[in-house]
Amino acid sequence: MALLAYTAFLAFPFLWLVSTAFKPPRELARLHPTWIPDHPTLDNFRQALREQPLLRSAGNSLLTAAACAVVAVVIATPLAYVLARRRTRLTRAASAWVVVSQAFPLVVLIIPLFLLLKSWGLVDSRAGLVMVYVVWSLPFALWMLTGYVRAVPRELEEAAAVDGAGRLRVLVSVIAPLLAPGIVATTLFAFLTAWNEFFFALVLLKSPDEQTLPVVLTHFIGAGGTPDLGPLAAAALLATLPALVLFAVIQRRITDGMLAGAVKA
């Protein structure tokens, strides 16, 4: 019963978003709204696509999130191996810092990040935003992958070492294939973090051609703070669908990866 209630609680915002996206303005103005539109329409989607560059901003978000996910995982995998296998004071301190760094509020980080990127000429650029996203996603990716590496038996590495394999060969040929479920799960979480991120993109990107989808969604809110509900819901639904489709396609792989990492995390 509790599980059903929790599922309904999570599903309510999405179902209401779908309902709102297909309602005409007259139904949106009702005092007592209904779940199912009496006269469903696609006008909200047409208006949203006509008023704002959703496709271009979606492409920006896709490229930025994909680059962030790939770079973060490529960096985090060997670092996670070191943290998991070398239990020294330095690695313990690094592991503790990874956890503590997640508690820093974004407002504290944005000013030094902005000044640093400005000195490098990377403000208002996709490359600068990818760098920020990688730095922001790296601690969580490290924390996840470290648990997955600890779940891999050391005996496999020892057997490969006896056969003459070096550490790099062991990591690439032995550890990485066993980490595939965890790498997929970590990549997806890094991708979704960058896809949905708003604050850094709002501050660092000023050019309309470079803005990501979450920033463009705010353009549906008028100067007086009153949102255009129909087009906003339609645009938000379009922004949500890629993540849902991606999650549905690799859901089994994600579940396997999370269970694998939970064994010795």
N, C-alpha and C positions, 0 to 999 in steps of 0.2 A: 504493500500500500504506500509506504514511504517512497519507494522507488518510482511508482507511478506518479505520485505527487511531485517529486523532484523533476521527472521527465516533462511533466506538463508545465512546470515552472520555467524550465529551460526553453521549451518549445513555444511558449506564449508570445514572446517578442517577435519571433520569426513568422509565426502564423498571422499575427496582427499586421506585420509589415507586408506580407503577401496580400492580405485582404485590402489594405489601404492602397497598395499600388494599382489595383484594378478597379477602384471606385471612382466614379465621376465626381466633379466638384459638389454637386447637389447632395450626394450621399455623405460626402466628407463633412458637410456642414450640419448634418443632423444632430439634434440634441441627444438622441438615443441611437448610437451607431449599431450596426449589425455585423455579424461575422462574415456572412456571405453577401457579396454585392448583388443588389437587385438587377442592375444593368452593368455587368462588367465591361470594361473598356480598355483599349490599349493606348488611349490618348496620352496618358501620363508618361508612358515610355517614349512616345514620339516627341512630346514636349521636352522631356529631359534630354534626349539626344540632340534636339534642335537648339536648346538654350545653352548647353554647356558642352565642352569638348571631352565627353566621357571616354570615347574610344582612345583618344590620344593620352589622356591621363591614365587610363587603364594600362596602356602600353608602357608608360613610364613606371607605373607601379610594378608591372610584371618584370621588366628588365631589372629594376632596382632590387626587388625582393629575390629574384633568382640569383643575381650576382652576390647579394648578401649571404644567401643560404649556402651557395657553393664555396665561397671564400671562407666563411666561418667554419664550415665542416672540415675543409682541407687543413686549416690551421689548427682546429681543435683536436683532430684525431691523433696526430703524434704527441701533442701536449698532454692529452688525456692518457695516453699510454705511459708517458713518463710519470705523471702523477699517480697512476694506479700501481706501477711496478716498482718505483723507487720511493720507498717510505723513509724519507729523511726530514730533518727539521725544515729545510727549505721547501720541500714539496707540501708538507703539512701547512706551513705558513701560506703557501700559494693557494692551497685548497680552501683555507679559511678566508683568504682575501676574496676568492671567487664568490663565496657565499655573502660576505659582508658588502661587496660592491653592488649587489642587487638591491640593497636597502637605500641607496642614494637616490634622492628625488631628481627628476629630470631638470627642474629649475636650477638646481645647484650645478649641473653639468653643462647647461646650454651656453653660458657666457664664455667659459674657457674654451669650449669646443668651437664656438663661433669665432673667437679671436684667433685660434690656431688655424682654422680653415681659411680665414681671411688672409693671414700671413702667407699661406701657401697658394692663394688665388683659387680656392676651391669652393667659395661661397656661391650659391646659386648654380651649382653644378651637380649632375647625377653622380659623378665620381666621389665628390665630397660627402654626399648623403650616404652612399654605399659604405664609405669608410666609417661613418658614424654608426650605421646600422651593424656593421661587423663588430665594432668595439662593444656595442650594446648587447649583441647576441652572443658574443664569445663566452662570457662567464656561464650562461645557462647551458650552452652547447658543451662546454668543458665538464660541467657538473653531470650532465646526462651521459656523455660518452665515457667518463671515468667509471661510472657504475657498470656500463656494458663491458669495458675492458676487464674489470675485476671478475666478471662472470666467466671469462675465458680461462680454462685450466692452464696453469703454468707448465704442465707436463708437455703440452703441445709445442710450446716455445723451446723447451729443453730438448725435445726430440729433433726439432728443426736445427737447433744449434749443434747437436751432435753430428748431424748430416753436413755441417759446414756452412749453414746459412748465417749471414750477419744480421745485426739488429734491423737494418732497413729491409732486408729481404724477409725477415720474420714478420715485420709489421705489414708489408705489402702482400705477401703470399699466404701468411697464416692467420694473422689477426684480422686484417681488413675484411676478408670474406666472411669470417664469423661475426663480424660487427655489422654486416649488411643491414639486418633489421633495425639495429640501433641507429645506424647512419641515416637510413631513410626517415626514421621518426624524428631525429634531430634536425635533419634538413627541412622537413615539413614545418616543424615548430619555428625554426629560424625564418623560413619563408613567410609564414603567417604573421609573425611578429613584425616583419618589415612591410608586408602588404597592408596591415591594419594601422601602422604607426602614423600618428598625426602631428604631434607636437614638434619633433625635429624637422619634419618636412615643411611645416608652416613657417618656422623661423628661418630655415636655411635656404628655402627656395622662394624666389620672388618673381622669376620669369614665368608667365603663363604657360610657355611651351615646355617647361620642366616640371610643373606641379604634378603631384601624384593624386590618385583618386580620392583618398580621404580629405585632402585639402579642397578639391574641386566640389565635393559634396556640400561644403559649407556655403558655396555660392548660391544655393537654393534658399538660403535664409535671407530675407530682405533686410533693408537698412534699419527697419524698426524692430528687428528681432523676430518677426513673424515668418515661419517657414511656409513655403508652398508645398503643402503636405503630399499631394498626389505625385508630382514630379520628383520630390525628394524621396518618397518611398520607393518609387520606380527605380531611381538611380541607386539607392541603397541596396535594393534587391539585386540589381545587376552587378553591383560591387561584391555582394555576398556569394553569388552563385559560383564563381570560379574556385573559391576556397572550399565550398561544399563539394563540388565535383571532384576536386583534387583529393579531398579527404576521403570521399566515398571510394575512389578508385584504389587507393593504397591503404585502406582502413585495416585490412588483415595484417599487412606488413608492419603498420604502426603498432598494433596490439602485440604482435610477436616481439617487436623491439622493446616496448615498454616492459613486458614481462621478463624479457632477457636481462634488461638493465636492473630490474627490481630484485634479482636473485641475490646480488652481493653489493647493491648500492649503499 
